[in-house]
Amino acid sequence: MDESKIDQWSDEYVLNRHLTPLLEHYDVKWRGHGRLYVDYQRHNIETAQRIVTDLSIALGVSTSAVGFRLMQLNWLKDVRRASHASTHGSNPGTGWHVGHGTTRIVTFA
């Protein structure tokens, strides 16, 4: 992978350029909750998982890094994460991860 692409993947413009066509491809509609909204509905979880995975592959970075950056930009809203934080306490090292066919909250070391 081109070194400049690695350095720039998290730039808002670059990420937006990759995210927008995926939102269209997966028919994600704006409903006022964020560009990518995840709750407990299976369809929302699977769609978010596909988008984060596709971004990860296209950008050559981990799904954790993509999910974390999307949350930083407020483009990914995961209400399950908020529910987890209220139950288990807030942890700034907590991020979004896709793995083994499931979506789960992980803690970064």
N, C-alpha and C positions, 0 to 999 in steps of 0.2 A: 504494500500500500504506500502511496505517496506520503512522505513525511509531513507535508503541509496539510494534507487532508486529516491526518491524525491530530494535528494541533488545532485545526479549525472546526472539527466536528461539532463541538458544543456551542459554537457561535450561533446566536439566535437566528440570524438570516439563513445560515447553512442548514440548521435543523428544521426551520420552517419550510425551506425549499424541498426537503425530503419528506416532511410530515404531511404537508397539504395534499399531495397526490394520493397518499395512503388513506387519508380521511375520506377522500372522494371514492377511492377504490372499494373501501369497506363500508361505504354509504353511512358514514358517521355524520349525524345532523347536529347542528348547534341548538341546544335546548336551554342555554343560559347557565349551565353548570361548569363549563370549561370545555376546552377543545376535545378532551378525552376524559370521559367520566366513567368511573368504575364503582359499582355498588355490588350488591349480592346477586344480581341477575346474571345467569349463566352467559347469555349473549354478550352483555357488556364486558364481562371478564374475558371471554374468549376473543372478542374483537380487540380489546386493549392488549392482550397477550400477543396476538398476531401482529399488531402495529409495532409494538415495542421490539418484537423479534425481528421483523422486517427492517426496522431502523438499525438495530444492532448489526445485522448482516451487512446492510448497505454502507454503514459508517465504520465498520470494523472495530466496534467497541462492545463491551458487555451489555447485557440487558439491564443489569443493575445500574450501570453508568447512564444509560439512556433514560431509564425510569426516573432516576434521581434528578437528572437535568430537566426533564419534562416537568417534574414537580417544582423545581426551583423557579421555572418560568411560569408556574401556575397554569400549565397547559394540560397537566394530568391531575385530576382530582380523584383520589381514591378514598371514598367515605369509609371503607373497611379499615383503612389505616388510621383514620381519625378515631374510629370506634376502638381500635386496638390501643391507641395512645391514651384514651380516656380510661380504659380498663387497667392498663399496665404502666401508666406513667409515660410522660413524653421522653423520647430519646432522640437527640439530634443525629445519632448514628444510624437511625432506622431508615431503610430505603425500600424501593420497590424492585421485585425480582421475579423473573419468569423462569421456571425450571420444571422439568419432568412432567410436562403437561398440566401443571397447575400454576396458579398465581399465589404468591405468598409474600409475607413481610419478612425481611431478613435484617440482621444487624451487621453493619460493616465493622470490620476489625480496625 
